[in-house]
Amino acid sequence: MQKKFKAGFAVMISLVACIIMAQKPVMTQEMKPAITKEVKPVTNTLIKPELKRTKVMWLNHLDLLPGDPSVKTSFAALRSLTGGLSGLNIKSTTTGDTGIPGGNKVVEMGVPTIPGYTIVGVKVCYELSSPKSHITQIRLSQLQNPPSTALVMLDDGTAHTNKGPVCITSTPTSIDPQKGAVRLSLRLDIGNTADVIVIRGVGLILKPTS
């Protein structure tokens, strides 16, 4: 009798243990806390920090004015005289890079500036009907005080004979626009009076002033 009681008691203990185990929540794979790993953004170490900070401020290229009577500018919304996208068409009644009655054959404009930024270059987008007529100089000059003279701050004499359409960047400069008004000049070298230079964009390359 005592043996039967012990056996029955043991069975009861086993049943209670099974019930407790069944009620205890089992941590599944979904319930386990996720282990996260911080992923740092990848940075391009090949780009110089000073180049990352530059911005382009696009100007109204249609504001470029002829520097002498031999230079003629026009605009047609449908298409340019080269047959492509519209832009400022530039022609000349004389060949060469000298205007009438002398001086450089140019188109020129005053440029707006942004306080807190230094001008470090110029970007020009253009197309040529012939490489014989092209931009031969990009110049930035700054008005002095008193306003009787202007100091040349950028004088890039690179001949841009690529027919394009293409966008080019001038040699670097450093101009503080707070010191005086700035003018942009594009010198032209015309090989044939039938040729056309089409300007499709002009911009200043700016960098925050340190």
C-alpha positions in Angstrom: 0.0 0.0 0.0 2.8 2.4 0.9 4.7 1.5 -2.3 1.6 2.3 -4.4 1.2 5.7 -2.6 4.8 6.6 -3.3 4.4 5.6 -6.9 1.2 7.6 -7.3 2.8 10.7 -5.6 5.8 10.5 -8.0 3.4 10.4 -11.0 1.6 13.5 -9.7 4.8 15.4 -9.2 5.8 14.6 -12.8 2.4 15.8 -14.1 2.7 19.1 -12.2 6.2 19.6 -13.6 5.0 19.0 -17.1 2.2 21.5 -16.7 4.6 24.2 -15.4 7.0 23.6 -18.3 4.1 23.9 -20.7 3.0 27.2 -19.3 6.5 28.7 -19.3 7.1 30.8 -22.5 9.8 29.5 -24.8 11.9 32.2 -26.4 11.7 31.6 -30.1 14.1 33.0 -32.8 11.5 35.8 -33.4 11.3 36.7 -29.7 15.1 36.9 -29.2 16.3 40.5 -29.1 17.9 41.6 -32.3 21.6 42.4 -32.3 22.1 45.6 -34.3 25.4 46.8 -35.7 26.0 50.5 -36.4 26.9 51.0 -40.1 28.9 54.1 -40.7 28.3 56.0 -44.0 30.9 55.4 -46.7 32.8 58.6 -47.6 34.8 59.2 -50.7 38.3 60.1 -49.4 39.6 60.8 -52.9 37.7 64.1 -53.2 39.5 67.0 -51.6 37.5 68.8 -48.9 37.9 72.2 -50.6 36.3 70.8 -53.8 33.3 69.4 -51.9 32.5 72.9 -50.7 32.2 74.6 -54.0 28.9 75.5 -55.6 28.0 76.9 -59.1 25.7 79.9 -59.3 24.3 80.1 -62.8 24.0 83.5 -64.3 21.7 84.8 -67.1 23.9 84.2 -70.1 21.5 86.2 -72.2 22.7 89.3 -70.4 26.1 89.2 -72.2 26.6 92.4 -74.2 28.7 93.0 -77.3 31.9 94.8 -76.6 32.1 96.7 -79.9 29.9 97.2 -83.0 31.5 94.3 -84.9 30.0 91.8 -82.4 26.4 90.9 -82.9 24.2 88.9 -80.4 20.8 87.4 -81.0 18.4 84.9 -79.5 15.7 82.6 -81.0 13.6 80.5 -78.7 13.1 77.7 -81.2 16.7 76.8 -81.8 20.2 78.3 -82.0 21.9 79.2 -85.3 23.9 76.0 -85.0 20.7 74.1 -85.2 20.7 72.7 -81.6 19.3 74.0 -78.4 18.6 77.7 -78.2 21.1 80.0 -76.6 22.8 83.3 -77.1 24.0 83.5 -80.7 27.3 85.4 -81.2 28.5 86.5 -84.6 31.0 89.1 -85.9 31.2 91.2 -89.0 35.0 91.1 -88.8 37.5 88.3 -88.3 40.2 88.0 -85.6 40.1 88.8 -81.9 40.3 92.6 -82.1 37.3 94.8 -82.0 36.4 98.1 -83.7 38.1 100.6 -83.3 40.5 98.5 -81.2 40.8 96.4 -78.0 39.6 92.9 -77.5 36.6 91.4 -79.3 34.4 90.4 -76.4 31.0 89.9 -74.9 30.7 91.1 -71.3 28.4 91.3 -68.3 28.4 92.4 -64.7 27.9 89.4 -62.4 25.9 89.3 -59.1 27.6 88.0 -56.0 26.6 86.4 -52.7 27.9 87.7 -49.4 30.0 85.1 -47.6 31.2 83.4 -50.8 34.5 83.7 -52.7 34.6 83.5 -56.5 37.1 80.7 -57.4 36.3 80.1 -61.1 34.0 80.4 -64.0 32.0 77.7 -65.9 30.9 78.2 -69.5 28.7 76.0 -71.6 28.8 76.6 -75.4 28.6 75.2 -78.9 30.6 76.2 -82.0 29.6 76.0 -85.6 33.3 75.8 -86.4 36.4 75.4 -84.2 38.0 78.3 -86.2 35.7 80.7 -84.2 35.9 80.2 -80.5 36.3 81.6 -77.0 40.0 82.5 -76.5 39.9 84.1 -73.1 37.8 84.1 -69.9 38.4 87.2 -67.7 37.1 88.5 -64.4 37.9 92.0 -63.4 37.0 93.8 -60.2 36.2 97.5 -59.7 38.6 99.5 -57.5 38.1 102.4 -55.2 37.9 105.1 -56.5 35.9 103.5 -59.4 38.2 104.7 -62.1 40.0 101.4 -62.7 39.4 97.6 -62.6 41.9 95.0 -61.6 42.1 91.8 -63.6 41.5 88.9 -61.1 41.2 86.0 -63.6 42.9 85.9 -67.0 42.5 82.5 -68.5 43.9 82.5 -72.0 42.9 78.9 -72.9 41.6 78.6 -76.5 38.4 76.5 -76.3 38.2 75.0 -79.8 36.1 72.0 -79.0 33.0 72.3 -81.1 30.9 70.8 -78.3 28.3 71.2 -77.0 30.4 71.2 -73.9 30.9 72.9 -70.5 34.3 74.1 -69.5 35.8 75.4 -66.3 38.3 78.2 -66.1 41.6 78.2 -64.3 41.2 78.9 -60.5 41.1 82.3 -58.9 40.1 83.9 -55.6 38.0 87.0 -55.6 36.3 88.6 -52.6 33.2 90.2 -54.1 32.8 92.5 -51.1 35.9 94.5 -52.3 34.2 95.7 -55.5 31.8 94.9 -58.4 32.9 92.1 -60.7 32.6 91.9 -64.5 32.9 88.8 -66.7 34.4 89.0 -70.2 34.6 86.3 -72.9 37.1 87.2 -75.6 36.3 85.8 -79.1 38.6 84.8 -82.0 36.6 84.7 -85.2 37.9 82.8 -88.2 34.9 83.3 -90.5 32.2 85.9 -90.4 29.6 83.2 -91.1 30.6 81.3 -88.0 28.4 81.3 -84.8 29.3 80.8 -81.2 26.3 79.8 -79.0 26.5 80.4 -75.3 24.1 78.1 -73.4 25.2 78.7 -69.8 27.6 80.8 -67.7 28.2 80.3 -64.0 30.4 81.4 -61.1 32.1 78.8 -59.1 31.8 79.8 -55.4 33.3 78.7 -52.2 32.2 79.7 -48.7 34.6 82.4 -47.3 36.5 80.9 -44.3 
